[in-house]
Amino acid sequence: MGHQIGKREAPRRGSLQYWPRKRAKRIYPRVRNWKGEGILGFAGYKAGMTHIIAIDNRKGSPTKGEKISIPVTILETPPLILAGVRFYKETPEGYKSIGEIWAENLDKRVERKVKRGKNKHKWEDFKEFDKVKLIVHTQPPFKKTPEIFEIGYEGDVESLKEMLGKPIDVEQVFKPGEQVDVIAVTKGKGFQGVIKRFGVKLLSHKAEKKRRKAGSLGPWHPAKLSYTTPLPGQMGFHTRTEFNKWLLRIGEGEEVNPKGGFLNYGLIRTKYVMLAGSVPGSRKRLVIMRKAIRPNKLPNVPPEIVYISRECKQGN
């Protein structure tokens, strides 16, 4: 018997967890799922990254009780303004909006962006509803146009009457030590080929015509391309969620500002949130944080921070 050549196989290229890989509809994300009690989310602007020295307090860690270096992301978190309350009714097709109530004295910049009728609805009009969401807008420290979006809410609706039109502080929503999910639009990288977009291996220099291609795109029959086939296209600027970021500290900007401010961002002049690890998106991009919907076993108490690096960072 002659030598039998084995079947050529390769792992599939590129995760199908994110599909289709197309541009986000807007530069800040839409969040569909919320979990918890009270105000369920907040938003901040990505300023940059640095590192801290902290005493490890994770259960079972081989460095527990020792000083360790932790890379952290700093988000500036100016107060959000509660601009309105939107009511939803559950239907066979999902939750449908049945109306909203807006604050009387809206910011002029927000008034232009919001299509609403004056005094169209009153609180008495919403006696039967299944869900409530808060319509908030940001107060950007570096640009004129605020972002308007919804955040989840679970609690007493009557208390929202007094809150309408007033600022919401980050410390009303989160506390140091808890875990948060971060949702943001990633950095845009434009139109890219299969080598960069999917990690396809370079072909031999003896291959026909091109080297930076996927090779065979499929069989003759069926005479169509599978959606799993690596192809060139948009890379980056996708809405992505990262789960269970450890919130290490909430404080004032003077504690973390480098000399001259963060690179391509500037000085933090309001409160900030410090998250362990990296966060999707570029500098100045809005990142929405929500209460973790599937938290892991990280401690609910933040580690003791003994040093915060305030040197100018050239990285992420």
PyMOL commands that set and color helices and strands:
alter all, ss='L'
color gray80, all
select helices_A, chain A and resi 108-113+123-125+160-163+170-172+194-198+253-255
alter helices_A, ss='H'
color red, helices_A
select strands_A, chain A and resi 38-39+41-55+67-76+80-91+94-102+131-137+148-154+167-168+179-185+188-192+233-236+239-252+271-276+286-291+304-308
alter strands_A, ss='S'
color yellow, strands_A
deselect
rebuild
show_as cartoon
